């Protein structure tokens, strides 16, 4: 969650020197280089045919879809407003999991999940004024594709190491991300600054690879629905980083919401399906 919570602030930094298409494509290529090097060094065999459709879903959701849609949203939206996506993602992931892998969490689990999502939504929407914009359409679309990618990745992480799930998804996207990166870098302005380079490197190595390696391993260990509820803490962590790194200001509602969210996370972790 710490790695993911830095994604939006790092993306905002990256947008200071890169266009949205350049930032997303280059971050994916860099992450794929890291993943590919690890796969080659350890001589990991190619994924079997039956796992490739699932890897395609992971690639479309967490390698391409979510980064691109949220980056486009952050061109006109604040990081606080974008945190609405993260607030809804745990519930959406649990729903996708119920449909895809047949999990049936308890009523207590769903009540706590809904309460936590409502608390995060109320806080983030209040912070951003509650106005729906074009950025919101990007954010809600990102919510759906990311939940699908998380669910499919969590399912695959039960039969193969989590780092290989995201690693192969990144590598399989290279035939698309490399030409897009080359085209975007030519047609979008690029300004290399400390912020833009740091932001790019973080979203490539921290958010796109290392964070997802640990995330998929965690989902395989404790289950997709329960793991997804840990994301309820992510919007509040993002808001903290937004203050420290971007100079945004928070209200006194932040600690109250944080306490409510932590209670909901505790309930979801203790409830049984």
C-alpha atoms as a printed R data frame, in Angstrom:
    type eleno elety resid chain resno       x       y       z
1   ATOM     1    CA   UNK     A     1   0.000   0.000   0.000
2   ATOM     2    CA   UNK     A     2   2.886   2.357   0.644
3   ATOM     3    CA   UNK     A     3   4.184   1.775  -2.887
4   ATOM     4    CA   UNK     A     4   0.747   2.241  -4.428
5   ATOM     5    CA   UNK     A     5  -0.076   5.298  -2.306
6   ATOM     6    CA   UNK     A     6   2.824   7.151  -3.933
7   ATOM     7    CA   UNK     A     7   1.578   6.442  -7.459
8   ATOM     8    CA   UNK     A     8  -0.657   9.492  -7.902
9   ATOM     9    CA   UNK     A     9   1.815  12.025  -6.437
10  ATOM    10    CA   UNK     A    10   4.617  10.461  -8.504
11  ATOM    11    CA   UNK     A    11   2.412  10.628 -11.600
12  ATOM    12    CA   UNK     A    12   1.742  14.298 -10.917
13  ATOM    13    CA   UNK     A    13   5.503  14.844 -10.748
14  ATOM    14    CA   UNK     A    14   5.984  12.889 -13.956
15  ATOM    15    CA   UNK     A    15   3.410  15.001 -15.784
16  ATOM    16    CA   UNK     A    16   5.563  18.061 -15.071
17  ATOM    17    CA   UNK     A    17   8.009  16.845 -17.726
18  ATOM    18    CA   UNK     A    18   6.218  14.203 -19.812
19  ATOM    19    CA   UNK     A    19   2.958  13.958 -21.720
20  ATOM    20    CA   UNK     A    20   0.421  11.432 -20.468
21  ATOM    21    CA   UNK     A    21   1.028   8.900 -23.243
22  ATOM    22    CA   UNK     A    22   4.802   9.208 -22.930
23  ATOM    23    CA   UNK     A    23   4.697   8.780 -19.168
24  ATOM    24    CA   UNK     A    24   2.515   5.675 -19.254
25  ATOM    25    CA   UNK     A    25   4.296   3.976 -22.164
26  ATOM    26    CA   UNK     A    26   7.817   4.677 -20.886
27  ATOM    27    CA   UNK     A    27   6.954   3.538 -17.342
28  ATOM    28    CA   UNK     A    28   5.634   0.261 -18.751
29  ATOM    29    CA   UNK     A    29   8.714  -0.275 -20.910
30  ATOM    30    CA   UNK     A    30  11.094   0.435 -18.016
31  ATOM    31    CA   UNK     A    31   9.159  -1.901 -15.713
32  ATOM    32    CA   UNK     A    32   9.183  -4.575 -18.420
33  ATOM    33    CA   UNK     A    33  12.963  -4.253 -18.745
34  ATOM    34    CA   UNK     A    34  13.327  -4.847 -14.995
35  ATOM    35    CA   UNK     A    35  10.902  -7.772 -15.073
36  ATOM    36    CA   UNK     A    36  12.421  -9.255 -18.220
37  ATOM    37    CA   UNK     A    37  15.910  -9.116 -16.757
38  ATOM    38    CA   UNK     A    38  14.711 -10.973 -13.647
39  ATOM    39    CA   UNK     A    39  12.893 -13.593 -15.730
40  ATOM    40    CA   UNK     A    40  15.958 -14.155 -17.916
41  ATOM    41    CA   UNK     A    41  18.393 -14.248 -14.991
42  ATOM    42    CA   UNK     A    42  16.341 -16.908 -13.242
43  ATOM    43    CA   UNK     A    43  15.631 -18.766 -16.509
44  ATOM    44    CA   UNK     A    44  11.892 -18.773 -15.905
45  ATOM    45    CA   UNK     A    45  10.098 -20.756 -18.642
46  ATOM    46    CA   UNK     A    46   7.396 -19.135 -20.743
47  ATOM    47    CA   UNK     A    47   3.912 -19.256 -19.164
48  ATOM    48    CA   UNK     A    48   1.796 -22.180 -20.277
49  ATOM    49    CA   UNK     A    49  -0.897 -21.513 -22.852
50  ATOM    50    CA   UNK     A    50  -3.817 -21.727 -20.408
51  ATOM    51    CA   UNK     A    51  -2.397 -18.866 -18.319
52  ATOM    52    CA   UNK     A    52  -1.882 -16.445 -21.212
53  ATOM    53    CA   UNK     A    53  -5.479 -15.140 -21.418
54  ATOM    54    CA   UNK     A    54  -5.321 -14.289 -17.712
55  ATOM    55    CA   UNK     A    55  -1.984 -12.536 -18.193
56  ATOM    56    CA   UNK     A    56  -3.559 -10.538 -21.019
57  ATOM    57    CA   UNK     A    57  -6.262  -9.359 -18.611
58  ATOM    58    CA   UNK     A    58  -3.596  -8.367 -16.082
59  ATOM    59    CA   UNK     A    59  -1.705  -6.495 -18.800
60  ATOM    60    CA   UNK     A    60  -4.785  -4.717 -20.058
61  ATOM    61    CA   UNK     A    61  -5.912  -3.792 -16.557
62  ATOM    62    CA   UNK     A    62  -2.878  -2.917 -14.444
63  ATOM    63    CA   UNK     A    63  -0.125  -2.402 -17.047
64  ATOM    64    CA   UNK     A    64  -2.044  -0.339 -19.619
65  ATOM    65    CA   UNK     A    65  -5.600   0.567 -18.631
66  ATOM    66    CA   UNK     A    66  -5.319   1.823 -15.066
67  ATOM    67    CA   UNK     A    67  -2.063   3.789 -15.541
68  ATOM    68    CA   UNK     A    68  -3.283   5.470 -18.736
69  ATOM    69    CA   UNK     A    69  -6.764   6.354 -17.509
70  ATOM    70    CA   UNK     A    70  -5.585   7.712 -14.168
71  ATOM    71    CA   UNK     A    71  -2.766   9.670 -15.813
72  ATOM    72    CA   UNK     A    72  -5.245  11.280 -18.213
73  ATOM    73    CA   UNK     A    73  -7.462  12.093 -15.226
74  ATOM    74    CA   UNK     A    74  -4.585  13.664 -13.286
75  ATOM    75    CA   UNK     A    75  -4.029  16.170 -16.081
76  ATOM    76    CA   UNK     A    76  -7.111  18.023 -14.831
77  ATOM    77    CA   UNK     A    77  -7.821  16.423 -11.442
78  ATOM    78    CA   UNK     A    78  -6.075  16.718  -8.099
79  ATOM    79    CA   UNK     A    79  -4.579  13.674  -6.424
80  ATOM    80    CA   UNK     A    80  -7.223  13.979  -3.690
81  ATOM    81    CA   UNK     A    81 -10.011  13.666  -6.252
82  ATOM    82    CA   UNK     A    82  -8.256  10.769  -7.985
83  ATOM    83    CA   UNK     A    83  -8.144   8.970  -4.640
84  ATOM    84    CA   UNK     A    84 -11.894   8.333  -5.132
85  ATOM    85    CA   UNK     A    85 -10.852   5.515  -7.460
86  ATOM    86    CA   UNK     A    86  -8.760   3.873  -4.780
87  ATOM    87    CA   UNK     A    87 -11.588   4.264  -2.287
88  ATOM    88    CA   UNK     A    88 -13.923   2.276  -4.531
89  ATOM    89    CA   UNK     A    89 -11.375  -0.254  -5.778
90  ATOM    90    CA   UNK     A    90 -11.530  -2.680  -2.808
91  ATOM    91    CA   UNK     A    91 -15.271  -3.146  -3.138
92  ATOM    92    CA   UNK     A    92 -15.078  -3.457  -6.914
93  ATOM    93    CA   UNK     A    93 -12.274  -6.004  -6.664
94  ATOM    94    CA   UNK     A    94 -14.286  -8.057  -4.182
95  ATOM    95    CA   UNK     A    95 -17.248  -7.990  -6.578
96  ATOM    96    CA   UNK     A    96 -15.085  -9.110  -9.502
97  ATOM    97    CA   UNK     A    97 -13.640 -11.850  -7.316
98  ATOM    98    CA   UNK     A    98 -17.093 -13.119  -6.400
99  ATOM    99    CA   UNK     A    99 -18.017 -13.309 -10.080
100 ATOM   100    CA   UNK     A   100 -14.712 -14.686 -11.375
101 ATOM   101    CA   UNK     A   101 -13.451 -17.132  -8.746
102 ATOM   102    CA   UNK     A   102 -16.649 -17.857  -6.842
103 ATOM   103    CA   UNK     A   103 -15.690 -16.383  -3.478
104 ATOM   104    CA   UNK     A   104 -18.590 -15.781  -1.094
105 ATOM   105    CA   UNK     A   105 -17.597 -13.405   1.720
106 ATOM   106    CA   UNK     A   106 -19.839 -13.152   4.774
107 ATOM   107    CA   UNK     A   107 -22.466 -10.463   5.330
108 ATOM   108    CA   UNK     A   108 -20.241  -8.897   7.967
109 ATOM   109    CA   UNK     A   109 -17.458  -8.664   5.411
110 ATOM   110    CA   UNK     A   110 -19.701  -6.885   2.904
111 ATOM   111    CA   UNK     A   111 -21.098  -4.525   5.515
112 ATOM   112    CA   UNK     A   112 -17.605  -3.517   6.633
113 ATOM   113    CA   UNK     A   113 -16.406  -3.190   3.041
114 ATOM   114    CA   UNK     A   114 -19.350  -0.965   2.097
115 ATOM   115    CA   UNK     A   115 -18.901   1.132   5.226
116 ATOM   116    CA   UNK     A   116 -15.203   1.592   4.526
117 ATOM   117    CA   UNK     A   117 -15.808   2.495   0.893
118 ATOM   118    CA   UNK     A   118 -18.508   4.966   1.918
119 ATOM   119    CA   UNK     A   119 -16.192   6.608   4.445
120 ATOM   120    CA   UNK     A   120 -13.408   7.028   1.893
121 ATOM   121    CA   UNK     A   121 -15.816   8.267  -0.774
122 ATOM   122    CA   UNK     A   122 -17.386  10.805   1.552
123 ATOM   123    CA   UNK     A   123 -13.988  12.129   2.562
124 ATOM   124    CA   UNK     A   124 -12.437  12.332  -0.897
125 ATOM   125    CA   UNK     A   125 -15.529  13.724  -2.618
126 ATOM   126    CA   UNK     A   126 -15.926  16.354   0.095
127 ATOM   127    CA   UNK     A   127 -12.286  17.327  -0.337
128 ATOM   128    CA   UNK     A   128 -12.670  17.754  -4.091
129 ATOM   129    CA   UNK     A   129 -16.030  19.522  -4.087
130 ATOM   130    CA   UNK     A   130 -18.042  16.597  -5.430
131 ATOM   131    CA   UNK     A   131 -18.262  17.847  -9.019
132 ATOM   132    CA   UNK     A   132 -18.304  15.224 -11.762
133 ATOM   133    CA   UNK     A   133 -15.957  15.991 -14.651
134 ATOM   134    CA   UNK     A   134 -14.415  14.267 -17.651
135 ATOM   135    CA   UNK     A   135 -11.674  13.150 -15.286
136 ATOM   136    CA   UNK     A   136 -14.293  11.216 -13.306
137 ATOM   137    CA   UNK     A   137 -15.150   9.168 -16.400
138 ATOM   138    CA   UNK     A   138 -11.492   8.220 -16.727
139 ATOM   139    CA   UNK     A   139 -11.346   7.359 -13.029
140 ATOM   140    CA   UNK     A   140 -14.433   5.140 -13.028
141 ATOM   141    CA   UNK     A   141 -13.230   3.331 -16.150
142 ATOM   142    CA   UNK     A   142  -9.838   2.854 -14.467
143 ATOM   143    CA   UNK     A   143 -11.634   1.397 -11.464
144 ATOM   144    CA   UNK     A   144 -13.237  -1.338 -13.547
145 ATOM   145    CA   UNK     A   145 -10.179  -2.379 -15.557
146 ATOM   146    CA   UNK     A   146  -7.928  -2.382 -12.492
147 ATOM   147    CA   UNK     A   147 -10.350  -4.528 -10.473
148 ATOM   148    CA   UNK     A   148 -10.411  -7.041 -13.332
149 ATOM   149    CA   UNK     A   149  -6.613  -7.053 -13.487
150 ATOM   150    CA   UNK     A   150  -6.257  -7.458  -9.730
151 ATOM   151    CA   UNK     A   151  -8.742 -10.316  -9.647
152 ATOM   152    CA   UNK     A   152  -7.157 -12.198 -12.520
153 ATOM   153    CA   UNK     A   153  -3.672 -11.577 -11.165
154 ATOM   154    CA   UNK     A   154  -4.679 -12.814  -7.728
155 ATOM   155    CA   UNK     A   155  -6.115 -15.963  -9.281
156 ATOM   156    CA   UNK     A   156  -2.930 -16.624 -11.274
157 ATOM   157    CA   UNK     A   157  -0.758 -15.959  -8.216
158 ATOM   158    CA   UNK     A   158  -2.192 -19.126  -6.690
159 ATOM   159    CA   UNK     A   159  -0.500 -21.257  -9.354
160 ATOM   160    CA   UNK     A   160   2.620 -19.195 -10.177
161 ATOM   161    CA   UNK     A   161   4.751 -16.718  -8.190
162 ATOM   162    CA   UNK     A   162   3.236 -13.249  -7.994
163 ATOM   163    CA   UNK     A   163   6.329 -11.558  -9.426
164 ATOM   164    CA   UNK     A   164   6.074 -13.773 -12.504
165 ATOM   165    CA   UNK     A   165   2.431 -12.782 -12.987
166 ATOM   166    CA   UNK     A   166   3.176  -9.079 -13.287
167 ATOM   167    CA   UNK     A   167   6.543  -9.782 -14.918
168 ATOM   168    CA   UNK     A   168   5.073 -11.739 -17.815
169 ATOM   169    CA   UNK     A   169   2.172  -9.284 -18.146
170 ATOM   170    CA   UNK     A   170   4.684  -6.442 -18.564
171 ATOM   171    CA   UNK     A   171   6.799  -8.375 -21.064
172 ATOM   172    CA   UNK     A   172   3.779  -9.448 -23.107
173 ATOM   173    CA   UNK     A   173   2.768  -5.783 -23.446
174 ATOM   174    CA   UNK     A   174   6.141  -4.755 -24.940
175 ATOM   175    CA   UNK     A   175   5.027  -5.133 -28.597
176 ATOM   176    CA   UNK     A   176   2.497  -2.390 -27.858
177 ATOM   177    CA   UNK     A   177   4.273  -0.211 -25.307
178 ATOM   178    CA   UNK     A   178   7.589   0.131 -27.187
179 ATOM   179    CA   UNK     A   179   6.126   1.674 -30.394
180 ATOM   180    CA   UNK     A   180   3.707   3.818 -28.379
181 ATOM   181    CA   UNK     A   181   6.592   5.105 -26.255
182 ATOM   182    CA   UNK     A   182   8.678   5.928 -29.326
183 ATOM   183    CA   UNK     A   183   5.777   7.724 -31.026
184 ATOM   184    CA   UNK     A   184   4.701   9.614 -27.893
185 ATOM   185    CA   UNK     A   185   8.215  10.807 -27.049
186 ATOM   186    CA   UNK     A   186   8.473  12.349 -30.507
187 ATOM   187    CA   UNK     A   187   5.068  14.038 -30.486
188 ATOM   188    CA   UNK     A   188   4.753  15.091 -26.839
189 ATOM   189    CA   UNK     A   189   7.045  17.665 -25.196
190 ATOM   190    CA   UNK     A   190   9.629  16.275 -22.793
191 ATOM   191    CA   UNK     A   191  11.329  18.252 -20.051
192 ATOM   192    CA   UNK     A   192  13.726  16.332 -17.838
193 ATOM   193    CA   UNK     A   193  13.614  17.723 -14.310
194 ATOM   194    CA   UNK     A   194  14.285  16.225 -10.904
195 ATOM   195    CA   UNK     A   195  10.547  15.865 -10.290
196 ATOM   196    CA   UNK     A   196   9.655  14.404 -13.680
197 ATOM   197    CA   UNK     A   197  12.484  11.861 -13.690
198 ATOM   198    CA   UNK     A   198  11.886  10.835 -10.075
199 ATOM   199    CA   UNK     A   199   8.165  10.454 -10.729
200 ATOM   200    CA   UNK     A   200   8.784   8.356 -13.833
201 ATOM   201    CA   UNK     A   201  11.272   6.079 -12.079
202 ATOM   202    CA   UNK     A   202   8.954   5.545  -9.122
203 ATOM   203    CA   UNK     A   203   5.849   4.657 -11.136
204 ATOM   204    CA   UNK     A   204   7.973   2.324 -13.293
205 ATOM   205    CA   UNK     A   205   9.915   0.466 -10.596
206 ATOM   206    CA   UNK     A   206   7.871   1.010  -7.428
207 ATOM   207    CA   UNK     A   207   4.252   1.104  -8.599
208 ATOM   208    CA   UNK     A   208   4.382  -0.925 -11.807
209 ATOM   209    CA   UNK     A   209   6.630  -3.782 -10.676
210 ATOM   210    CA   UNK     A   210   7.762  -4.038  -7.037
211 ATOM   211    CA   UNK     A   211   4.417  -2.981  -5.557
212 ATOM   212    CA   UNK     A   212   2.485  -5.429  -7.729
213 ATOM   213    CA   UNK     A   213   4.916  -8.275  -6.971
214 ATOM   214    CA   UNK     A   214   4.205  -7.949  -3.250
215 ATOM   215    CA   UNK     A   215   0.511  -7.267  -3.859
216 ATOM   216    CA   UNK     A   216  -0.176 -10.415  -5.880
217 ATOM   217    CA   UNK     A   217   1.752 -12.518  -3.384
218 ATOM   218    CA   UNK     A   218  -0.388 -11.104  -0.601
219 ATOM   219    CA   UNK     A   219  -3.635 -11.781  -2.475
220 ATOM   220    CA   UNK     A   220  -2.593 -15.380  -3.054
221 ATOM   221    CA   UNK     A   221  -1.825 -15.787   0.651
222 ATOM   222    CA   UNK     A   222  -4.947 -14.304   2.267
223 ATOM   223    CA   UNK     A   223  -7.476 -14.280  -0.574
224 ATOM   224    CA   UNK     A   224  -8.560 -11.616  -3.051
225 ATOM   225    CA   UNK     A   225 -11.540 -10.137  -1.118
226 ATOM   226    CA   UNK     A   226  -9.685  -9.645   2.161
227 ATOM   227    CA   UNK     A   227  -6.530  -8.378   0.481
228 ATOM   228    CA   UNK     A   228  -8.544  -5.877  -1.530
229 ATOM   229    CA   UNK     A   229  -9.901  -4.290   1.642
230 ATOM   230    CA   UNK     A   230  -6.392  -3.294   2.713
231 ATOM   231    CA   UNK     A   231  -6.588  -0.773  -0.115
232 ATOM   232    CA   UNK     A   232  -9.033   1.233   1.957
233 ATOM   233    CA   UNK     A   233  -6.006   2.763   3.639
234 ATOM   234    CA   UNK     A   234  -4.437   3.795   0.330
235 ATOM   235    CA   UNK     A   235  -6.406   7.022  -0.321
236 ATOM   236    CA   UNK     A   236  -5.491   8.408   3.073
237 ATOM   237    CA   UNK     A   237  -1.838   7.559   2.573
238 ATOM   238    CA   UNK     A   238  -2.016   9.231  -0.838
239 ATOM   239    CA   UNK     A   239  -3.411  12.371   0.767
240 ATOM   240    CA   UNK     A   240  -0.537  12.405   3.247
241 ATOM   241    CA   UNK     A   241   1.989  12.181   0.411
242 ATOM   242    CA   UNK     A   242   0.069  14.868  -1.456
243 ATOM   243    CA   UNK     A   243   0.629  17.225   1.464
244 ATOM   244    CA   UNK     A   244   4.299  16.370   1.843
245 ATOM   245    CA   UNK     A   245   5.227  16.193  -1.842
246 ATOM   246    CA   UNK     A   246   2.699  18.393  -3.642
247 ATOM   247    CA   UNK     A   247   1.816  20.954  -0.999
248 ATOM   248    CA   UNK     A   248  -1.911  20.113  -0.875
249 ATOM   249    CA   UNK     A   249  -3.787  20.893   2.357
250 ATOM   250    CA   UNK     A   250  -5.913  18.511   4.423
251 ATOM   251    CA   UNK     A   251  -8.784  19.182   6.835
252 ATOM   252    CA   UNK     A   252  -9.429  17.784  10.315
253 ATOM   253    CA   UNK     A   253 -11.651  15.135   8.700
254 ATOM   254    CA   UNK     A   254  -8.565  13.137   7.707
255 ATOM   255    CA   UNK     A   255  -7.781  11.474  11.088
256 ATOM   256    CA   UNK     A   256 -11.477  10.744  11.688
257 ATOM   257    CA   UNK     A   257 -11.785   9.045   8.326
258 ATOM   258    CA   UNK     A   258  -8.535   7.179   8.918
259 ATOM   259    CA   UNK     A   259  -9.876   5.784  12.196
260 ATOM   260    CA   UNK     A   260 -13.121   4.671  10.536
261 ATOM   261    CA   UNK     A   261 -11.249   3.006   7.704
262 ATOM   262    CA   UNK     A   262  -8.912   1.140  10.041
263 ATOM   263    CA   UNK     A   263 -11.902  -0.230  11.961
264 ATOM   264    CA   UNK     A   264 -13.454  -1.447   8.709
265 ATOM   265    CA   UNK     A   265 -10.187  -3.092   7.650
266 ATOM   266    CA   UNK     A   266  -9.990  -4.896  10.997
267 ATOM   267    CA   UNK     A   267 -13.525  -6.205  10.596
268 ATOM   268    CA   UNK     A   268 -12.942  -7.454   7.052
269 ATOM   269    CA   UNK     A   269  -9.749  -9.233   8.100
270 ATOM   270    CA   UNK     A   270 -11.488 -11.031  10.974
271 ATOM   271    CA   UNK     A   271 -14.678 -11.971   9.116
272 ATOM   272    CA   UNK     A   272 -15.018 -15.348   7.440
273 ATOM   273    CA   UNK     A   273 -16.578 -16.278   4.142
